[in-house]
Amino acid sequence: MASAPNDAGDDLIDNFLSRNGHETEPVGWERNYNKLQCPECGGLHDQEASSCTVCDWTPGRR
């Protein structure tokens, strides 16, 4: 019977990626005064935005 994968493999991969210059943490909105700013394209959005209407970026995607 197969078991569920453990987090040790994910930690190993994240460690490898971070040592090689890659982002391993979920990415969120940047703040620009009272607006949310997309880290991908720089588009500005209201505080209620759940995704970027310019490039379709969504918080938490790597």
C-alpha positions, 0 to 999 in steps of 0.5 A: 500500500502506498503512503502519502508523500512527506514534506522532507522531499519538498524541503529538499527541493526548496533547499536546492532551489533557494541555493540556486537563486530561485524563489521558494516562498509563496509570492504575495502582493506588494504594497504601493500606498493604498494600492496592491501592486502586482510583483510580476507586471507592476499593475496597481489594484484596489485592496480587494483584488484577488488577481492581476487584471493586467497579467492574470497573476494570482498570489501564492503561485510560484 
